[in-house]
């Protein structure tokens, strides 16, 4: 007899993450923080903004700031190319476009498989929920605390 699906789900709770690659990093954010994915269009640079804000773009009648996570996490600099995508991330009333080189898709991760962020890591570790180890020949995915990341980005931008 096969176990009931509802019981199996309760026994191993899962969380869904939107996974993407930017630079050499494989990242994931909780799927409830992602509204949609779109092609990177024309960006308008803004004067006197932190370097991790690449500019703004228009989307559905709104102006979205576009974040470069590589610069925000001090891991390099993102480049906008013809295959670059933006995902529209949201937390509370904050909405922003985030640069992604490659969209890897949605991934359901058992909560028990999420390892804590590394201790003594660099400053980017403070924005991590945890790490999911690789399965098969895949690389590990760093899971971002997107709500905290977006609030910190907003605070840094306003403080200037």
N, C-alpha and C positions, 0 to 999 in steps of 0.2 A: 504494500500500500504506500502510495506517495504521500509525503506530508502536505498538509494544507498550505497554500501559498501565503495566506494571511499569517499563519503561525511562523512560517519561515522568515517572513519580513520582520516580524516582531523579534525573532531570535537574533537576527543580524540587521540592525537598522543601517540604512544607507543614506548617503548624501550625494546630490548631483552637482557636478562641477562643469563649468564651461572651460575647456582646455585650449590653450593656444601657445604659440611659440613667438618670442620676440628676441632677436639676437640669438645668443646661445642658451637662453633660458626657456624651459618648459614650465608654464605657469597655469594655474587654475583658479577660477573665482567661483563662488557659489552661484548656481544658475539663476537663483532668484534676483541676483544683482545685474543680470544682463537682459536688456530689452530686445536688442537686435544687432545684426552684423551688417555693415555696409562697406562699399568701396571707399577708399580714402580719396576724397575730392580735393578741391582747392582749399588751401589753408591760408588764413590771413594772420600774419604775425602781429603780436601786440607788443608795444614798447613797455619797458620797465616791468616785465613779468619774470618769474623764476625760469631758469633754463629748461625745467621739465615740462613747461607749458609751451607746446610747439606753435600754438596759435588758436584760432577759432574757426569753426566751419558752420555753415548753415545746414540745418536738417529739419524738415517738416515745419518750417516757420520759426524755428528756435535757433539761437546761437549757442553752440556747444564748445566749451574749451576742450582742446585735444591734448591729452597727456602722453608723455614719453616715459614709460615705466623704467626703461633702462637708465635714463638720467635720474629719475626719482630715486631709484634704488642704488645709484652710483655704480652701475655695471656697464656703462658705455653710452652709446647714442643710437637711437633708432633712425632709420632712413626710410623716407616715403618713396615707394616705387610703384610700378603699374600693378603689382600683385598684392600690395599692402591693403590690409583691411582695418577698419575701425570697428570696435564694438561699443555700443552705447551702454554705459554702465550707470547704475542708479543705486543710491542708498538714501533713504529719507527724501529730502527735497533736493539733494545734490545729484546732478546729472552731468556726465562728461563722456567724451569720446576717448577711447584708449587705443593706441596703435598696436596692431598685431601683425607680425610678418606672415604667419600661417595659422589658420584656424584648425585645430585638431578635433573639435566637436565636443559633444557632451559625454561625460563619463560618470557612471554611478560607482561610488566608492563606499565599501563597508566602513562605518565609523571606526571599527576596531582596527582597520588597516592604516589609519592615519597616524603617523609617527609625530611626536612633538618636534618643534623647530630645534635646530642645533643650538646647543649652549655655547656661549662665547663667540658666536658668529659675528658677522659685521652688522652694521646698522640696519641693513635690509631685513634681518631676522625678526625685528620687532613688528613687521607687517605681515608675518606668516602665521597662518593657522596651524600648519604642519606640513609634512612631506609624505607623499605616497610613493613607496618603493616601486621600482620597475617590475613589470611582469613580462617574462619572455625576454625579447631583445629591446624593449623600450627603456627610455631613460626615466629617472625619477621626475615627479611633478611637484613643484613647490606650490602649495595652496595658500593664496593670499587672503588676508583678512581685509576684504575689499572695502567694507564700511569704514574701518579705521584708516586705511590708506587714503580714501577719498577725503575724509575729514582732515587728515594731516596735510594733504595737498592743498586743500582750501585754506587752512590756517597759515601755511607757509606763503601762499599767494597773497593773502590779505595783509599779512604782517609787513610786506614790503612797502 
